Amino acid sequence: ALSSAASDVYKRQAPNRLVSREEMVTFLYRFWQLQGGSWTVDDTAYRSFSDRDRVSPFAVEAMQWATDMALIHGMGDGRLSPQGMSSRAQAAKVILAYQGLN
């Protein structure tokens, strides 16, 4: 059984909470970095999105990377919707595109 302290930490991590699009991309970006990936920042694609100012500071570089690497293409209306929840289909598409990087 988990200790009380370990249980509290687990609950704070909110493992059953939905994941935003910016969080999903940040997970992948950090994993990619841990695997030795390196990238020179190119925010050209990122700057084309009208809601880029809504990306949380922790996720900006990850979103720049994901748009530059064509892992995400936005919502089809010129928005990233960074704090919107990721659907299963969106997550699957991003993971498949990520697999194509390797």
C-alpha positions in Angstrom: 0.0 0.0 0.0 1.1 3.5 -0.7 2.1 5.6 2.3 0.0 8.6 3.1 2.7 11.0 1.7 3.1 9.0 -1.5 -0.7 8.9 -1.9 -0.9 12.7 -1.6 1.8 13.1 -4.2 0.0 10.8 -6.6 -3.3 12.6 -6.1 -1.6 16.0 -6.8 -0.3 14.7 -10.1 -4.0 14.2 -11.1 -3.3 11.1 -13.3 -7.0 10.9 -14.4 -7.2 14.6 -15.4 -7.6 15.5 -19.1 -4.5 16.7 -20.9 -4.4 20.0 -22.8 -2.9 20.2 -26.2 0.1 22.3 -24.9 0.7 19.7 -22.2 0.6 16.8 -24.6 3.1 18.5 -26.9 5.4 19.4 -23.9 5.4 15.8 -22.8 6.6 14.7 -26.2 9.1 17.5 -26.6 10.7 16.7 -23.2 10.8 13.0 -24.0 12.4 13.7 -27.4 15.0 15.8 -25.6 15.7 13.0 -23.1 16.2 10.7 -26.1 19.0 13.1 -27.4 17.0 15.2 -29.8 18.3 18.6 -30.5 16.6 21.4 -32.5 17.4 25.0 -33.5 14.4 27.1 -32.7 12.5 28.1 -35.8 9.2 29.8 -34.9 8.0 30.6 -38.4 5.1 28.1 -38.4 4.3 28.9 -34.8 4.0 32.6 -35.5 1.2 31.9 -38.1 -1.3 31.0 -35.3 -3.5 33.8 -34.1 -3.7 32.4 -30.5 0.0 31.8 -29.9 -0.1 34.4 -27.1 -2.3 32.0 -25.2 0.4 29.3 -25.0 1.6 29.0 -21.4 5.2 30.0 -20.8 6.3 26.5 -20.0 5.0 25.2 -23.4 6.2 27.9 -25.8 9.3 26.1 -27.0 7.5 22.8 -27.2 4.8 24.3 -29.3 7.4 26.0 -31.5 9.1 22.6 -32.0 5.8 20.8 -32.6 4.6 23.3 -35.3 8.1 23.4 -36.9 8.3 19.6 -37.0 4.7 19.4 -38.4 3.5 17.4 -35.4 0.5 19.7 -35.0 -1.2 21.8 -37.6 -3.7 23.7 -35.4 -7.5 23.5 -35.4 -8.0 24.4 -39.1 -9.0 27.9 -38.4 -5.6 29.5 -37.7 -5.6 28.6 -34.0 -3.5 26.2 -31.9 -6.1 26.1 -29.1 -3.2 25.4 -26.7 -5.3 25.0 -23.5 -8.0 23.1 -25.2 -8.3 19.4 -24.3 -6.7 17.0 -26.7 -9.0 14.4 -28.2 -7.9 10.8 -28.6 -7.8 11.4 -32.4 -5.6 14.4 -32.0 -3.3 12.6 -29.6 -3.0 9.6 -32.0 -2.2 11.9 -34.9 0.5 13.7 -33.0 2.0 10.4 -31.8 2.0 9.0 -35.3 3.7 12.1 -36.6 6.2 11.9 -33.8 7.1 8.3 -34.8 7.9 9.6 -38.2 10.7 11.8 -36.8 12.7 8.8 -35.7 
